Amino acid sequence: MSAETPPSSHASFTSPAKTAEQPDSAVRLTLKSPLDGRFMRADGSEYACKLWRISTNNADLTLNDDEIIIRADDHIIAYVDNIGRLEGTVISVQRDDFTLQLIQTVHQKNKLAAKINWLSKNTSQQSEQRRHARHTPARTEAILILDDGSEHACKILDLSLSGAAVATNLRPPLRSIVTLGNSQAKVMRHFEDGIGIEFLVLQTDLPKD
């Protein structure tokens, strides 16, 4: 990967320390195209991962190997493309996703905020978000099935080969699996009127208007 590569046996782990004071409003970005990275535990073991959401306080990552077990309070150092070094303590684990509470100085936090702002304006990220044209289907009523099997009426706001925006009062957890019609998808974002989902398998065609 293009990010700085950590030495496998000489990494220096610092003890979890009091983090810098939290700002009133943290800079936060959900990446439509996750960034590749690697992370290390305190024992020096190293694994591949992807960063899919980042803020000046926390980092949300996904394991590339679902057989790896991550536990709350694990101390992690990660190196991520376009971000660099992230150090923190695991504060939550859900399936193959985990959240790091970042350990950093005020100066490091300010540098991270600048990187996040740059990523939010990065043209490759923006083009990835809209790499497939969206349209509103003639039939917008649909059924959304949650991972517990419950079925709920919803409305498709827009649709593309890679995902959809769905109007619903439900707020399934981010990264949870849902089914829209016959297509499984992952919940990628929440917004005022509903949720944004990304299909697990790229669709080959769309409903005709």
N, C-alpha and C positions, 0 to 999 in steps of 0.2 A: 504494500500500500504506500501511498505517497507521503503519509504523515511520518514524523520522526519515529524511528523504530527504537523501542526501549531495549537496553541490554538485558538478556534473559537471566543473568545471575548476579548482576551488580546494582540492581535497582535499590534505591533507598526509600524505605517506608517510614513516614513520620507517624507518630502516635496521633490518634484522633484528638483534635484540639477544638477549642471553641472557635466557631466560624465567625467571620466578620458579621457585623450587624446587618440584619436583613433590611433591604430598602423597602420603602412603602409599596413600590410596584416593581416586581422583578421583570427583567427583560426575558421574554420567552419565545421560542420558535419551535413549531412542529414541522419536521422535514418531510416533504412528500417523497423525496428520494433519500432514504437513510444513508448515513455515512459509515463506511467500513472502519473498523478499528480492532484493537486487541486489548485485552485487559489481563492484569496479573493479580494474583492473591499474595498474601504475605509470605506464603511458603515458596514463592517463585514460580508456581505453575501458571501457564499462559494459555489463553483461549481467544478465539475469534469472536467478534460481536459486531453489532450494528447500533449506531446511535440514531434514534428516531425523534427524540424531543430533547431540547436543551434550554435551560434557563440559567440565570446567574446564581441560582440556589441549588438546583437539582439537575441531574442528567438521567434520561430514561433510555435504557439499552435493551437489546434483544440478543439472546444467546444464539449462535449459529449451530450449536450442538445441544439438542434438547436432553441429552443424557447427563449434562453437567448440572450439578446441584449447587444453587446459590442460596445462602441463608441470610436472614436479617442480621445486621451487625458485622457482616464480613467487611474487611477493609480491602479496598480495591484501588489499583492505579490503572487507568486506561489511557491509551494513545489512539486518537481518532483523527482521520483525515480532515484537514482544514481547520481543526480545532486544537490539536496538540494534546498535551498532558492534562488529564483530569484525575483528581484524587478525591476519594470520599468513602463514606460508610453506607452500606446497603440499608435502606429504611423500609423497603417493601419489595415483595416478590409475588408475581402473578404469572403462573405458567412459565413460559420461557422469557418473560420480561422482568426486569428489575430496575429499581430506582436508587440512584446514588444521591445522598446529601453531600454536596461538595464541601471540601475543606480547603480554604483559600484565604489569602490576605486581601485587604481592601484593594491593593494594587492589582493582584491577580483577578479579582472580581471585575474591576474596571476593564482590564484587557479582554476578559471573556465577553463582557457586554459588547465591546467593539467588534469582536469576531462574530457574535450572534447577529448584530446589526448588519454586518457585511454579508453574511449568509442570506439574510432575509431579502437582500437586494440583488443577490447573485442571479445572473440571467439564466444559468443552467438550471437552477432550482425552479425559477419561474416557468421556464419552458417545459420542465418535467411535469409541473402541475397541470399544464394544459396540453400535454402531448397528444391527447385524443379529443377530437371535437365533441362538444356536448350539445344535446338538444332536449327539448321537452316532448315526451311521447304523447300521442293523441289520447291514449288511455293512461291516466296517471294513478288510478287506484291500484293498490297492490297490498300484498300481505308480507309483513316482516316477521320472521321467526327468530326468536332469541335462542341462545345456547341452552336454555332450560327446556326448550321445546314449545314454549308458549307462542301463540300466534296473535298478531295485532294488525289491525287495519292501518295503512299509512298512505301517503301520497308522494309520488315521485316528482321532485321539483325539476331535476335535470338528470340526464343519463349519458354515459359515454361507454366505450368499449372497456374501459378500465375501472369505472366506478360510477357512483350516483350520489346525489344529494336527496335526502328523504325527509319529508315533513312528518314529524311525530312528536308526541309529548314524552316519549321514552328517551332515556339517556343511558344506553348500555355502556359498560366500561370501555374505555379506549383500548384498542387491540383485541377486544372480544370478538368472537365469531358469530355472525348472524346470517340468515338466509333471506334474500329478496327474490321472490318468485321461485325459480329453480336454481339460483346461483348463490353460492356461499361467498361471503365477503367479510372483511375485517373492518371494524369501526375505527376510523382514523381521526375524526374530529367531531366536536359538538358545536352547534351554533344556536342562535336564538330560536329558530323555528324547527330544528331537528338535528340530523346527524349526517356526516359525510362518510361514505363507505368506499372501500377499494376491493374489487372482486379478486378472489384467490386465483382464478383462471381468467385470462383475458378473453372477453367475449368475441365471437367471430362475426356477429351481426347484431343489429338493434331492431326493436319493433318498428315497423313501418308506420309513418304518420297517417 
